[in-house]
């Protein structure tokens, strides 16, 4: 079982090596990187490339580790007991399976994505240590121990919003997705926008990298944002000549697809103003 990328996803050599190393070691793959660099999409493409089903657990700030295992609906059981429902005699009727339970009980190998783990409470990763390590957990209400029939491929993403515990990191294989270099970005664009004119692509990517490397930028535009920008340029049927920057603001055409806060827009407006004063 080896991942070599897919037709829809440009995976660098170091990324495919990381995926295959995690699979060989039977360790969770912890993937970090800037938002928009394809971390979540990686898990989907690993599932596609290996021909496996995928289970996705999207983490929020309110998510608790227990929800990934199971939840016991005591309120429904109490209500049913008051109504004389015979279902109350079997507590299993009130156990809601979480994403880890679904992955452990799938009966076949699956890809389990734990997406944006850094959104949750700091204790969240530690609360999953034993379950991810031993691939089993105890259901106290029924007295059973649930063990994974087949060990899933676990991919965990993080946007680096908070530090993860050392004990958790020790159990993972780690990979940081670097922002793609110009050649790799061209390959990614070709996958999403095949046949784009060379002159338009060259001019657009030159402007994009100039914008991204501007000192003082609060949020650098990501891979997903440059793809959205190019989609807009194609939809508007713009040419390389049409991409000349506005002299008053120094902003590229349709810059709202690239710059996502007013501070960065004002930064380029100030730079243009200072450039005019120096003339």
Phi and psi restraints in degrees (value plus and minus 20) as a CYANA .aco file:
   2 UNK   PHI    -157.0  -117.0
   2 UNK   PSI     114.0   154.0
   3 UNK   PHI    -116.8   -76.8
   3 UNK   PSI     106.5   146.5
   4 UNK   PHI    -145.9  -105.9
   4 UNK   PSI       4.3    44.3
   5 UNK   PHI      65.7   105.7
   5 UNK   PSI     158.5   198.5
   6 UNK   PHI    -156.7  -116.7
   6 UNK   PSI     153.2   193.2
   7 UNK   PHI     -86.0   -46.0
   7 UNK   PSI     -41.4    -1.4
   8 UNK   PHI    -120.5   -80.5
   8 UNK   PSI     -19.1    20.9
   9 UNK   PHI    -164.6  -124.6
   9 UNK   PSI     100.7   140.7
  10 UNK   PHI    -106.3   -66.3
  10 UNK   PSI      86.9   126.9
  11 UNK   PHI    -125.6   -85.6
  11 UNK   PSI     106.2   146.2
  12 UNK   PHI     -91.7   -51.7
  12 UNK   PSI     144.3   184.3
  13 UNK   PHI     -80.0   -40.0
  13 UNK   PSI     -60.6   -20.6
  14 UNK   PHI     -89.9   -49.9
  14 UNK   PSI     -49.1    -9.1
  15 UNK   PHI     -92.5   -52.5
  15 UNK   PSI     -64.9   -24.9
  16 UNK   PHI     -84.7   -44.7
  16 UNK   PSI     -54.9   -14.9
  17 UNK   PHI     -83.2   -43.2
  17 UNK   PSI     -61.6   -21.6
  18 UNK   PHI     -84.0   -44.0
  18 UNK   PSI     -64.0   -24.0
  19 UNK   PHI     -80.9   -40.9
  19 UNK   PSI     -67.8   -27.8
  20 UNK   PHI     -89.9   -49.9
  20 UNK   PSI     -51.4   -11.4
  21 UNK   PHI     -87.1   -47.1
  21 UNK   PSI     -62.7   -22.7
  22 UNK   PHI     -83.5   -43.5
  22 UNK   PSI     -59.0   -19.0
  23 UNK   PHI     -85.4   -45.4
  23 UNK   PSI     -63.1   -23.1
  24 UNK   PHI     -87.0   -47.0
  24 UNK   PSI     -58.4   -18.4
  25 UNK   PHI    -100.3   -60.3
  25 UNK   PSI     -33.4     6.6
  26 UNK   PHI      36.7    76.7
  26 UNK   PSI      24.9    64.9
  27 UNK   PHI    -136.1   -96.1
  27 UNK   PSI     131.2   171.2
  28 UNK   PHI     -81.8   -41.8
  28 UNK   PSI     121.7   161.7
  29 UNK   PHI    -115.4   -75.4
  29 UNK   PSI      94.5   134.5
  30 UNK   PHI    -114.4   -74.4
  30 UNK   PSI      97.6   137.6
  31 UNK   PHI    -133.4   -93.4
  31 UNK   PSI     101.7   141.7
  32 UNK   PHI    -135.3   -95.3
  32 UNK   PSI     146.2   186.2
  33 UNK   PHI     137.6   177.6
  33 UNK   PSI     148.0   188.0
  34 UNK   PHI     -79.4   -39.4
  34 UNK   PSI     129.1   169.1
  35 UNK   PHI     -77.0   -37.0
  35 UNK   PSI     117.3   157.3
  36 UNK   PHI      70.3   110.3
  36 UNK   PSI     -10.6    29.4
  37 UNK   PHI    -116.7   -76.7
  37 UNK   PSI     -13.2    26.8
  38 UNK   PHI      73.4   113.4
  38 UNK   PSI       6.2    46.2
  39 UNK   PHI     -88.5   -48.5
  39 UNK   PSI     -69.2   -29.2
  40 UNK   PHI     -85.2   -45.2
  40 UNK   PSI     -61.3   -21.3
  41 UNK   PHI     -83.4   -43.4
  41 UNK   PSI     -49.9    -9.9
  42 UNK   PHI     -76.8   -36.8
  42 UNK   PSI     -67.1   -27.1
  43 UNK   PHI     -80.4   -40.4
  43 UNK   PSI     -62.0   -22.0
  44 UNK   PHI     -83.9   -43.9
  44 UNK   PSI     -58.6   -18.6
  45 UNK   PHI     -96.4   -56.4
  45 UNK   PSI     -49.5    -9.5
  46 UNK   PHI     -83.9   -43.9
  46 UNK   PSI     -64.5   -24.5
  47 UNK   PHI     -80.9   -40.9
  47 UNK   PSI     -63.4   -23.4
  48 UNK   PHI     -86.4   -46.4
  48 UNK   PSI     -65.9   -25.9
  49 UNK   PHI     -84.1   -44.1
  49 UNK   PSI     -53.3   -13.3
  50 UNK   PHI    -115.7   -75.7
  50 UNK   PSI     -22.4    17.6
  51 UNK   PHI      47.8    87.8
  51 UNK   PSI      18.8    58.8
  52 UNK   PHI    -135.5   -95.5
  52 UNK   PSI     130.9   170.9
  53 UNK   PHI     -87.0   -47.0
  53 UNK   PSI     138.9   178.9
  54 UNK   PHI    -147.9  -107.9
  54 UNK   PSI     118.0   158.0
  55 UNK   PHI    -138.1   -98.1
  55 UNK   PSI     107.4   147.4
  56 UNK   PHI    -135.6   -95.6
  56 UNK   PSI     105.3   145.3
  57 UNK   PHI    -136.5   -96.5
  57 UNK   PSI      85.8   125.8
  58 UNK   PHI    -109.6   -69.6
  58 UNK   PSI      99.3   139.3
  59 UNK   PHI    -108.5   -68.5
  59 UNK   PSI     116.7   156.7
  60 UNK   PHI    -138.7   -98.7
  60 UNK   PSI     153.5   193.5
  61 UNK   PHI     -85.0   -45.0
  61 UNK   PSI     -43.8    -3.8
  62 UNK   PHI    -116.0   -76.0
  62 UNK   PSI     -21.0    19.0
  63 UNK   PHI     -90.9   -50.9
  63 UNK   PSI     114.3   154.3
  64 UNK   PHI    -128.7   -88.7
  64 UNK   PSI     129.6   169.6
  65 UNK   PHI     -79.3   -39.3
  65 UNK   PSI     -56.4   -16.4
  66 UNK   PHI     -78.0   -38.0
  66 UNK   PSI     -51.0   -11.0
  67 UNK   PHI     -84.9   -44.9
  67 UNK   PSI     -46.4    -6.4
  68 UNK   PHI     -94.3   -54.3
  68 UNK   PSI     -43.3    -3.3
  69 UNK   PHI    -107.8   -67.8
  69 UNK   PSI     -88.7   -48.7
  70 UNK   PHI    -188.5  -148.5
  70 UNK   PSI     145.6   185.6
  71 UNK   PHI    -151.1  -111.1
  71 UNK   PSI     117.6   157.6
  72 UNK   PHI    -120.0   -80.0
  72 UNK   PSI      99.4   139.4
  73 UNK   PHI    -111.2   -71.2
  73 UNK   PSI      60.6   100.6
  74 UNK   PHI     -88.5   -48.5
  74 UNK   PSI     -50.8   -10.8
  75 UNK   PHI     -84.8   -44.8
  75 UNK   PSI     -65.2   -25.2
  76 UNK   PHI     -84.8   -44.8
  76 UNK   PSI     -56.6   -16.6
  77 UNK   PHI     -87.4   -47.4
  77 UNK   PSI     -59.8   -19.8
  78 UNK   PHI     -83.6   -43.6
  78 UNK   PSI     -63.4   -23.4
  79 UNK   PHI     -82.5   -42.5
  79 UNK   PSI     -63.6   -23.6
  80 UNK   PHI     -86.1   -46.1
  80 UNK   PSI     -54.5   -14.5
  81 UNK   PHI     -86.2   -46.2
  81 UNK   PSI     -55.8   -15.8
  82 UNK   PHI     -89.2   -49.2
  82 UNK   PSI     -46.7    -6.7
  83 UNK   PHI    -112.1   -72.1
  83 UNK   PSI     -21.6    18.4
  84 UNK   PHI      55.3    95.3
  84 UNK   PSI       4.2    44.2
  85 UNK   PHI     -94.3   -54.3
  85 UNK   PSI     109.9   149.9
  86 UNK   PHI     -89.3   -49.3
  86 UNK   PSI     -33.3     6.7
  87 UNK   PHI     -82.2   -42.2
  87 UNK   PSI     -42.3    -2.3
  88 UNK   PHI     -85.6   -45.6
  88 UNK   PSI     -37.9     2.1
  89 UNK   PHI     -92.7   -52.7
  89 UNK   PSI     -35.5     4.5
  90 UNK   PHI    -140.6  -100.6
  90 UNK   PSI      86.9   126.9
  91 UNK   PHI     -82.6   -42.6
  91 UNK   PSI     -43.4    -3.4
  92 UNK   PHI     -81.8   -41.8
  92 UNK   PSI     -42.2    -2.2
  93 UNK   PHI     -86.6   -46.6
  93 UNK   PSI     -34.5     5.5
  94 UNK   PHI    -136.0   -96.0
  94 UNK   PSI      -3.3    36.7
  95 UNK   PHI    -118.4   -78.4
  95 UNK   PSI     102.5   142.5
  96 UNK   PHI    -121.4   -81.4
  96 UNK   PSI     100.1   140.1
  97 UNK   PHI     -92.2   -52.2
  97 UNK   PSI     113.0   153.0
  98 UNK   PHI    -108.3   -68.3
  98 UNK   PSI    -198.1  -158.1
  99 UNK   PHI     -86.5   -46.5
  99 UNK   PSI     -57.2   -17.2
 100 UNK   PHI     -86.5   -46.5
 100 UNK   PSI     -61.4   -21.4
 101 UNK   PHI     -78.7   -38.7
 101 UNK   PSI     -66.4   -26.4
 102 UNK   PHI     -79.7   -39.7
 102 UNK   PSI     -60.9   -20.9
 103 UNK   PHI     -89.1   -49.1
 103 UNK   PSI     -61.3   -21.3
 104 UNK   PHI     -87.2   -47.2
 104 UNK   PSI     -52.9   -12.9
 105 UNK   PHI    -120.4   -80.4
 105 UNK   PSI      -7.6    32.4
 106 UNK   PHI     -88.3   -48.3
 106 UNK   PSI     -46.9    -6.9
 107 UNK   PHI      63.4   103.4
 107 UNK   PSI     -24.6    15.4
 108 UNK   PHI    -169.6  -129.6
 108 UNK   PSI     145.2   185.2
 109 UNK   PHI     -89.2   -49.2
 109 UNK   PSI     113.6   153.6
 110 UNK   PHI    -151.4  -111.4
 110 UNK   PSI     144.4   184.4
 111 UNK   PHI    -119.2   -79.2
 111 UNK   PSI     102.2   142.2
 112 UNK   PHI    -125.9   -85.9
 112 UNK   PSI      95.9   135.9
 113 UNK   PHI    -118.9   -78.9
 113 UNK   PSI     102.2   142.2
 114 UNK   PHI    -126.8   -86.8
 114 UNK   PSI      79.9   119.9
 115 UNK   PHI    -114.5   -74.5
 115 UNK   PSI     105.9   145.9
 116 UNK   PHI      41.3    81.3
 116 UNK   PSI      38.2    78.2
 117 UNK   PHI     -83.1   -43.1
 117 UNK   PSI     -44.1    -4.1
 118 UNK   PHI     -95.2   -55.2
 118 UNK   PSI     -25.4    14.6
 119 UNK   PHI     -94.4   -54.4
 119 UNK   PSI     -46.7    -6.7
 120 UNK   PHI    -100.4   -60.4
 120 UNK   PSI     155.0   195.0
 121 UNK   PHI     -77.4   -37.4
 121 UNK   PSI     132.8   172.8
 122 UNK   PHI     -79.7   -39.7
 122 UNK   PSI     -46.6    -6.6
 123 UNK   PHI    -102.5   -62.5
 123 UNK   PSI     -30.8     9.2
 124 UNK   PHI     -75.5   -35.5
 124 UNK   PSI     -71.5   -31.5
 125 UNK   PHI     -79.9   -39.9
 125 UNK   PSI     -61.6   -21.6
 126 UNK   PHI     -83.5   -43.5
 126 UNK   PSI     -52.6   -12.6
 127 UNK   PHI     -90.4   -50.4
 127 UNK   PSI     -32.7     7.3
 128 UNK   PHI    -127.5   -87.5
 128 UNK   PSI     -16.3    23.7
 129 UNK   PHI     -75.8   -35.8
 129 UNK   PSI     -74.9   -34.9
 130 UNK   PHI     -85.5   -45.5
 130 UNK   PSI     -60.4   -20.4
 131 UNK   PHI     -85.1   -45.1
 131 UNK   PSI     -62.3   -22.3
 132 UNK   PHI     -95.2   -55.2
 132 UNK   PSI     -47.6    -7.6
 133 UNK   PHI     -99.4   -59.4
 133 UNK   PSI     -71.0   -31.0
 134 UNK   PHI    -111.2   -71.2
 134 UNK   PSI     -31.7     8.3
 135 UNK   PHI      36.8    76.8
 135 UNK   PSI      24.9    64.9
 136 UNK   PHI    -178.8  -138.8
 136 UNK   PSI     139.3   179.3
 137 UNK   PHI    -175.7  -135.7
 137 UNK   PSI     140.4   180.4
 138 UNK   PHI    -120.3   -80.3
 138 UNK   PSI     115.7   155.7
 139 UNK   PHI    -121.7   -81.7
 139 UNK   PSI      84.1   124.1
 140 UNK   PHI     -87.4   -47.4
 140 UNK   PSI     -54.2   -14.2
 141 UNK   PHI     -87.9   -47.9
 141 UNK   PSI     -51.6   -11.6
 142 UNK   PHI    -126.7   -86.7
 142 UNK   PSI     -33.5     6.5
 143 UNK   PHI      59.6    99.6
 143 UNK   PSI     -12.5    27.5
 144 UNK   PHI    -115.4   -75.4
 144 UNK   PSI     135.9   175.9
 145 UNK   PHI    -131.0   -91.0
 145 UNK   PSI     100.8   140.8
 146 UNK   PHI    -115.3   -75.3
 146 UNK   PSI     102.1   142.1
 147 UNK   PHI    -133.5   -93.5
 147 UNK   PSI     125.6   165.6
 148 UNK   PHI     -85.1   -45.1
 148 UNK   PSI     107.7   147.7
 149 UNK   PHI     -86.2   -46.2
 149 UNK   PSI     -64.8   -24.8
 150 UNK   PHI    -154.6  -114.6
 150 UNK   PSI     111.2   151.2
 151 UNK   PHI     -84.5   -44.5
 151 UNK   PSI     101.7   141.7
 152 UNK   PHI     -95.2   -55.2
 152 UNK   PSI     138.9   178.9
 153 UNK   PHI    -105.3   -65.3
 153 UNK   PSI      94.4   134.4
 154 UNK   PHI    -121.7   -81.7
 154 UNK   PSI     103.4   143.4
 155 UNK   PHI    -139.1   -99.1
 155 UNK   PSI     104.0   144.0
 156 UNK   PHI    -137.4   -97.4
 156 UNK   PSI     109.2   149.2
 157 UNK   PHI    -129.6   -89.6
 157 UNK   PSI     132.0   172.0
 158 UNK   PHI    -167.6  -127.6
 158 UNK   PSI     118.1   158.1
 159 UNK   PHI    -114.3   -74.3
 159 UNK   PSI     -10.3    29.7
 160 UNK   PHI      46.6    86.6
 160 UNK   PSI       8.3    48.3
 161 UNK   PHI     -92.5   -52.5
 161 UNK   PSI     -47.1    -7.1
 162 UNK   PHI    -167.8  -127.8
 162 UNK   PSI     136.5   176.5
 163 UNK   PHI     -89.7   -49.7
 163 UNK   PSI     123.0   163.0
 164 UNK   PHI    -118.5   -78.5
 164 UNK   PSI     127.8   167.8
 165 UNK   PHI     -82.0   -42.0
 165 UNK   PSI     125.3   165.3
 166 UNK   PHI     -79.2   -39.2
 166 UNK   PSI     -59.3   -19.3
 167 UNK   PHI     -83.1   -43.1
 167 UNK   PSI     -54.2   -14.2
 168 UNK   PHI     -92.4   -52.4
 168 UNK   PSI     -64.2   -24.2
 169 UNK   PHI     -80.6   -40.6
 169 UNK   PSI     -55.7   -15.7
 170 UNK   PHI     -82.4   -42.4
 170 UNK   PSI     -45.9    -5.9
 171 UNK   PHI    -111.6   -71.6
 171 UNK   PSI     -19.5    20.5
 172 UNK   PHI    -132.7   -92.7
 172 UNK   PSI     136.9   176.9
 173 UNK   PHI    -116.1   -76.1
 173 UNK   PSI     108.3   148.3
 174 UNK   PHI    -125.6   -85.6
 174 UNK   PSI     121.3   161.3
 175 UNK   PHI    -165.7  -125.7
 175 UNK   PSI     114.1   154.1
 176 UNK   PHI    -125.2   -85.2
 176 UNK   PSI     101.5   141.5
 177 UNK   PHI    -101.8   -61.8
 177 UNK   PSI      87.5   127.5
 178 UNK   PHI     -93.3   -53.3
 178 UNK   PSI     134.2   174.2
 179 UNK   PHI     -84.7   -44.7
 179 UNK   PSI     114.9   154.9
 180 UNK   PHI     -83.8   -43.8
 180 UNK   PSI     123.9   163.9
 181 UNK   PHI     -94.2   -54.2
 181 UNK   PSI     149.5   189.5
 182 UNK   PHI     -75.1   -35.1
 182 UNK   PSI     -60.0   -20.0
 183 UNK   PHI     -86.2   -46.2
 183 UNK   PSI     -63.0   -23.0
 184 UNK   PHI     -86.2   -46.2
 184 UNK   PSI     -59.1   -19.1
 185 UNK   PHI     -84.0   -44.0
 185 UNK   PSI     -56.4   -16.4
 186 UNK   PHI     -80.9   -40.9
 186 UNK   PSI     -62.1   -22.1
 187 UNK   PHI     -84.3   -44.3
 187 UNK   PSI     -59.3   -19.3
 188 UNK   PHI     -84.8   -44.8
 188 UNK   PSI     -62.9   -22.9
 189 UNK   PHI     -81.8   -41.8
 189 UNK   PSI     -61.2   -21.2
 190 UNK   PHI     -82.7   -42.7
 190 UNK   PSI     -53.0   -13.0
 191 UNK   PHI     -86.5   -46.5
 191 UNK   PSI     -62.0   -22.0
 192 UNK   PHI    -108.2   -68.2
 192 UNK   PSI     -50.2   -10.2
 193 UNK   PHI    -152.4  -112.4
 193 UNK   PSI      48.7    88.7
 194 UNK   PHI     -82.5   -42.5
 194 UNK   PSI     120.4   160.4
 195 UNK   PHI      62.2   102.2
 195 UNK   PSI     -10.8    29.2
 196 UNK   PHI     -82.0   -42.0
 196 UNK   PSI     120.7   160.7
 197 UNK   PHI     -83.9   -43.9
 197 UNK   PSI     117.1   157.1
 198 UNK   PHI     -79.8   -39.8
 198 UNK   PSI     -62.5   -22.5
 199 UNK   PHI     -83.9   -43.9
 199 UNK   PSI     -61.6   -21.6
 200 UNK   PHI     -86.1   -46.1
 200 UNK   PSI     -64.5   -24.5
 201 UNK   PHI     -83.5   -43.5
 201 UNK   PSI     -64.5   -24.5
 202 UNK   PHI     -82.1   -42.1
 202 UNK   PSI     -67.5   -27.5
 203 UNK   PHI     -84.1   -44.1
 203 UNK   PSI     -64.0   -24.0
 204 UNK   PHI     -84.3   -44.3
 204 UNK   PSI     -65.1   -25.1
 205 UNK   PHI     -89.6   -49.6
 205 UNK   PSI     -52.9   -12.9
 206 UNK   PHI     -81.9   -41.9
 206 UNK   PSI     -66.6   -26.6
 207 UNK   PHI     -84.3   -44.3
 207 UNK   PSI     -60.0   -20.0
 208 UNK   PHI     -81.7   -41.7
 208 UNK   PSI     -67.9   -27.9
 209 UNK   PHI     -88.8   -48.8
 209 UNK   PSI     -54.6   -14.6
 210 UNK   PHI     -81.8   -41.8
 210 UNK   PSI     -63.1   -23.1
 211 UNK   PHI     -86.3   -46.3
 211 UNK   PSI     -65.3   -25.3
 212 UNK   PHI     -83.4   -43.4
 212 UNK   PSI     -53.6   -13.6
 213 UNK   PHI    -111.0   -71.0
 213 UNK   PSI     -13.6    26.4
 214 UNK   PHI     -86.8   -46.8
 214 UNK   PSI     101.7   141.7
 215 UNK   PHI     -80.1   -40.1
 215 UNK   PSI     121.9   161.9
 216 UNK   PHI      72.2   112.2
 216 UNK   PSI     -22.4    17.6
 217 UNK   PHI     -89.8   -49.8
 217 UNK   PSI     109.1   149.1
 218 UNK   PHI     -95.2   -55.2
 218 UNK   PSI     -64.8   -24.8
 219 UNK   PHI    -149.8  -109.8
 219 UNK   PSI      91.8   131.8
 220 UNK   PHI     -92.2   -52.2
 220 UNK   PSI     116.4   156.4
 221 UNK   PHI     -84.9   -44.9
 221 UNK   PSI     126.0   166.0
 222 UNK   PHI    -124.1   -84.1
 222 UNK   PSI    -197.7  -157.7
 223 UNK   PHI     -80.6   -40.6
 223 UNK   PSI     -65.7   -25.7
 224 UNK   PHI     -82.7   -42.7
 224 UNK   PSI     -52.7   -12.7
 225 UNK   PHI     -95.0   -55.0
 225 UNK   PSI     -56.2   -16.2
 226 UNK   PHI     -89.1   -49.1
 226 UNK   PSI     -52.7   -12.7
 227 UNK   PHI     -86.3   -46.3
 227 UNK   PSI     -60.3   -20.3
 228 UNK   PHI     -84.1   -44.1
 228 UNK   PSI     -61.1   -21.1
 229 UNK   PHI     -82.6   -42.6
 229 UNK   PSI     -66.2   -26.2
 230 UNK   PHI     -84.1   -44.1
 230 UNK   PSI     -55.4   -15.4
 231 UNK   PHI     -81.5   -41.5
 231 UNK   PSI     -60.5   -20.5
 232 UNK   PHI     -87.2   -47.2
 232 UNK   PSI     -61.9   -21.9
 233 UNK   PHI     -80.2   -40.2
 233 UNK   PSI     -60.7   -20.7
 234 UNK   PHI     -90.0   -50.0
 234 UNK   PSI     -59.0   -19.0
 235 UNK   PHI     -84.2   -44.2
 235 UNK   PSI     -54.0   -14.0
 236 UNK   PHI    -105.9   -65.9
 236 UNK   PSI     -21.9    18.1
 237 UNK   PHI      36.5    76.5
 237 UNK   PSI      23.3    63.3
 238 UNK   PHI    -104.3   -64.3
 238 UNK   PSI     132.2   172.2
 239 UNK   PHI    -127.8   -87.8
 239 UNK   PSI     155.7   195.7
 240 UNK   PHI     -80.0   -40.0
 240 UNK   PSI     -57.7   -17.7
 241 UNK   PHI     -85.4   -45.4
 241 UNK   PSI     -49.3    -9.3
 242 UNK   PHI     -92.6   -52.6
 242 UNK   PSI     -31.9     8.1
 243 UNK   PHI    -109.2   -69.2
 243 UNK   PSI     -10.1    29.9
 244 UNK   PHI     -79.8   -39.8
 244 UNK   PSI     113.7   153.7
 245 UNK   PHI     -89.6   -49.6
 245 UNK   PSI     131.4   171.4
 246 UNK   PHI     -88.5   -48.5
 246 UNK   PSI      99.5   139.5
 247 UNK   PHI     -82.6   -42.6
 247 UNK   PSI     -46.7    -6.7
 248 UNK   PHI     -96.4   -56.4
 248 UNK   PSI     -49.9    -9.9
 249 UNK   PHI    -140.7  -100.7
 249 UNK   PSI     -34.8     5.2
 250 UNK   PHI      42.9    82.9
 250 UNK   PSI      -1.1    38.9
 251 UNK   PHI    -115.0   -75.0
 251 UNK   PSI     124.2   164.2
 252 UNK   PHI     -92.1   -52.1
 252 UNK   PSI     143.2   183.2
 253 UNK   PHI     -81.5   -41.5
 253 UNK   PSI     120.7   160.7
 254 UNK   PHI      35.2    75.2
 254 UNK   PSI      21.9    61.9
 255 UNK   PHI     -85.5   -45.5
 255 UNK   PSI     -34.3     5.7
 256 UNK   PHI     -83.0   -43.0
 256 UNK   PSI     -38.4     1.6
 257 UNK   PHI     -98.9   -58.9
 257 UNK   PSI     -37.3     2.7
 258 UNK   PHI    -128.3   -88.3
 258 UNK   PSI     -62.0   -22.0
 259 UNK   PHI    -122.3   -82.3
 259 UNK   PSI     105.6   145.6
 260 UNK   PHI    -135.0   -95.0
 260 UNK   PSI      -5.2    34.8
 261 UNK   PHI    -171.4  -131.4
 261 UNK   PSI     136.4   176.4
 262 UNK   PHI     -87.9   -47.9
 262 UNK   PSI     -47.6    -7.6
 263 UNK   PHI     -81.1   -41.1
 263 UNK   PSI     -61.6   -21.6
 264 UNK   PHI     -92.1   -52.1
 264 UNK   PSI     -55.0   -15.0
 265 UNK   PHI     -84.2   -44.2
 265 UNK   PSI     -64.4   -24.4
 266 UNK   PHI     -85.4   -45.4
 266 UNK   PSI     -51.4   -11.4
 267 UNK   PHI     -79.0   -39.0
 267 UNK   PSI     -66.9   -26.9
 268 UNK   PHI     -90.9   -50.9
 268 UNK   PSI     -52.6   -12.6
 269 UNK   PHI     -85.4   -45.4
 269 UNK   PSI     -60.0   -20.0
 270 UNK   PHI     -86.9   -46.9
 270 UNK   PSI     -60.4   -20.4
 271 UNK   PHI     -81.9   -41.9
 271 UNK   PSI     -60.6   -20.6
 272 UNK   PHI     -86.1   -46.1
 272 UNK   PSI     -60.2   -20.2
 273 UNK   PHI     -83.6   -43.6
 273 UNK   PSI     -63.1   -23.1
 274 UNK   PHI     -85.9   -45.9
 274 UNK   PSI     -56.9   -16.9
 275 UNK   PHI     -84.7   -44.7
 275 UNK   PSI     -58.5   -18.5
 276 UNK   PHI     -88.0   -48.0
 276 UNK   PSI     -56.9   -16.9
 277 UNK   PHI     -87.5   -47.5
 277 UNK   PSI     -50.8   -10.8
 278 UNK   PHI     -98.9   -58.9
 278 UNK   PSI     -32.4     7.6
